[in-house]
Amino acid sequence: MDMKEYIDEAEASLLHTYNRYQIVFDKGEGVYLYDIEGKKYLDFVSGIAVFALGYGNKEYNDALKDQIDKLIHTSNYYYNVPAIEAAKKLKKISGMDRVFFTNSGAEAIEGAVKTARKYAYLKDGTTDHEIIAMNHSFHGRTMGALSVTGNSHYREAFEPMIGNIRFADFNDFDSVLANVNKKTCAILFETVQGEGGIHPVKEDFIKKIRALCDERDILLILDEIQCGMGRTGYMYACQKYGVKPDILTSAKALGCGVPVGAFMMTEKVGQNSLKAGDHGTTYGGNPLACAAICKVIELYEKENVLENVKQVGAYLEKRLDELAAKYSSLIVERRGMGLIQGLEFKEPVADIINAAIARGLVLINAGSNIIRFLPPLIIKNEQVDDMIDILSQCLDKS
Ligand SMILES: *Cc1c(COP(=O)(O)O)cnc(C)c1O
């Protein structure tokens, strides 16, 4: 079948919850993807910040193949070695003390919300605690995660949400403070807002929130599902500011393609929240997913991924700044940290993205007017140059 026929089949069978780009991908190699007709694409999306190590990393693939032959799944009623090792490694890179493995980012958020509610419940025995989340945030599509997502467009048809959520303005401390009261049990935000348009947290804001949380025994929950796992040049973006959350969520690049997430917490929260019987998952933390995590963290160290992100991230910033200056009639500004960058345009970017795809460059939007840049973390300066060349051609035409 050719690409068109596959796409017709897909549209006849898959639920239409995505307006998909007209490509059927077949395989990947390094930072390149190939469609089923053999066309090559430079990938600046990584499956939305997932495939950090690039495609076809032999050590990663071999580790998964070995684990498949050994044991794919047991149950969380028993221990397994990959989960024990993955938890230990994750504690080390995150600075957190307790780990719960999930299958996705949204489930990590669900767990974080349950943890915060239970922590507050154990303190005063009441159940009307509130969580403060941010406008323009994104935390996932399950009902709990949707309830803390600050975008009414995603929520409207699915009301009522879980109760007692307040929304404040991101990076506006006074707006958060105005929503704090005796019932506040947690403040939740992304260290770099992803879907909301690539807005990094301001240092002053995150530090003031940390101090506020300490003062009032409110839990700080940071969602680093998109910006975590090295994408900002730090294993977790909050480490740039020396701020430690009480609960941290991770997913996307955590397993580099194997579906897995985690919510992690400090020992204090771990000892005073979820207990046996309070939470569970059939698949979460299974040996295959955890073998992926172990190998990913090992390869980050071995391949100096953070150093590469710092170096190429700075170069990408420079090249995007030049582009924004050159096309100032089209582009409002660049925002981002390391290899999570966004260019905000004055107009919708859908046509630009389609033009880039036609020229063999995969890009994705974040909201209608923003192009997001989420390349594999092993990308090199030359490939940034290639991306800029293609994107410039598309802008010249628009
Ligand atoms: C993608 C994302 C989620 C949801 O993760 P899923 O694995 O799609 O459920 C939550 N928070 C942030 C910041 C994300 O980018």
The ligand as an SDF file (V2000), in Angstrom:
LIG
                    3D

 15 15  0  0  0  0  0  0  0  0999 V2000
    2.8250   15.3420   27.7790 C   0  0  0  0  0  0  0  0  0  0  0  0
    2.6150   15.9660   29.0900 C   0  0  0  0  0  0  0  0  0  0  0  0
    1.7890   15.3980   30.0720 C   0  0  0  0  0  0  0  0  0  0  0  0
    0.9550   14.1680   29.8090 C   0  0  0  0  0  0  0  0  0  0  0  0
    1.7290   13.0540   29.5270 O   0  0  0  0  0  0  0  0  0  0  0  0
    1.0540   11.7780   28.7730 P   0  0  0  0  0  0  0  0  0  0  0  0
    2.1390   10.7470   28.7850 O   0  0  0  0  0  0  0  0  0  0  0  0
    0.6600   12.2310   27.4130 O   0  0  0  0  0  0  0  0  0  0  0  0
   -0.1180   11.3750   29.5980 O   0  0  0  0  0  0  0  0  0  0  0  0
    1.7200   16.0160   31.3040 C   0  0  0  0  0  0  0  0  0  0  0  0
    2.4220   17.1250   31.5710 N   0  0  0  0  0  0  0  0  0  0  0  0
    3.2250   17.6950   30.6560 C   0  0  0  0  0  0  0  0  0  0  0  0
    3.9930   18.9140   31.0190 C   0  0  0  0  0  0  0  0  0  0  0  0
    3.3320   17.1530   29.3840 C   0  0  0  0  0  0  0  0  0  0  0  0
    4.0920   17.7520   28.4590 O   0  0  0  0  0  0  0  0  0  0  0  0
  1  2  1  0
  2  3  1  0
  2 14  2  0
  3  4  1  0
  3 10  2  0
  4  5  1  0
  5  6  1  0
  6  7  2  0
  6  8  1  0
  6  9  1  0
 10 11  1  0
 11 12  2  0
 12 13  1  0
 12 14  1  0
 14 15  1  0
M  END
$$$$
